């Protein structure tokens, strides 16, 4: 029988792992996603910031940071993080267009210019 998804259990487990090894980047990334998924946006943002500090050249980490910043309505910071993600190689334009975390940016001229730039690259 498959294990039923329980984000509370998963969060508790990964938090305990992170307490033992605060620099465990994979766990930081997983926790960031779990926190955001369960509505703990501020905690997700904290994990995304931590992951960017641990892995400053990780394009996906910067993308996730941009998403978290967009969710807390920090538009300029979100756009800056997304720009950095693209500079580091993030190029999934289609997901950026559909990502519900970025809904608050989708009419922004700067966001639309980023998407156009990605489209021109592909």
N, C-alpha and C positions, 0 to 999 in steps of 0.2 A: 504494500500500500504506500502511495506517495505521501510525503510529509506535507501537511497543510501549511501554507505560507503564514508565518506569524512574525510580522515586523517587530513587535515588541520583544520577542525572544531574540531575534537576530540582533537588534540594537543592543540589548543587554550583553549578549555574547561578544559582539565586536567592541563594545566599550571596555569590557574586561580585557580583551586582547590589547587594546590601545593603551590601557593603564600600564600593562607590562612592557610595552614597546611603543612609546609615543611617536616614534619616527617610522612606523610601519605604514608606508605610503598606500599600499593596496587596501589596508583596513581604513585608513583615513578617507580614501575615495568611496569605499563601500558605505561607510557611515554617512558621508555627505549625501549620497543618494537616498539612503534609508530615511534620514532626517527630513529631507525635502519631500519625499514621497508620503510621509506621515504628517506633513503640515508643520514640521519643526524647522521653518525656513531660516530663522536666525542661527540655529545649530548647524544646519546645512551650509550656510554661508561661512560660518566659523571653520568648518572642515575644508571647504573649498579654498579658503585663504591659506589654511595650514598646508594643504597639498601643493599650492602654488609656491609656497616657501620651500617645501621639501623638494619639489621638482620644477624649478623655474622654467625649464625648457619643454615642459609637457603641454602640448597644444590642447589636449582634451581637458586638462586641469584648468587652463585659462578659459576655455569655453564654458565649463561648468560654473566657474566663478562668475562669468558674465551672466549666465542664467540666474544664479542666485541673486546677483545684484539687481537684475531686472525684476525679479519677484518682490524685492523690497523697494522697488521704484527708485533706484539710484541709477537713472538712465545714463548720465555721462560716464559714470564708473563702469556700468555694464558695457557700454559701447567701447570703452577703452580696453576692457578685458577681452571682448570679442575681437577687436582689432589685433590685439597681441596674439590671440589664438590663431588667427589667420596668418599672421607673420611667421608663426612657428610651424605652419603647415596644415592647420585645420581647413578642410575644404568641402565639407558636406553641406553644400548650399541648400539642397532640397530639405534636409532636416531643419536647417535654420529657418526656412520659410514656414515650416509646419510646427516647430517646437512650441508647445503651449507656454513654456516658461518665458518665451520671448514675445508673447502677444502684445505686451505694452510697448514694444519697440517697432512693431511691424509697419507703422506709418511714418516713422522717423526718416527724414531724408538721408541721414548718415547711415542708418541701417540698410536702407534700400541701395545706397551706393556700395556698401560692402557686398551685398548680394550680387549686384551687377558686376562688381570686380571679380567675384568668384565665378560667375557665369562666363565672363570673358576668358578666364584662365582655363576653363574646361572645354 
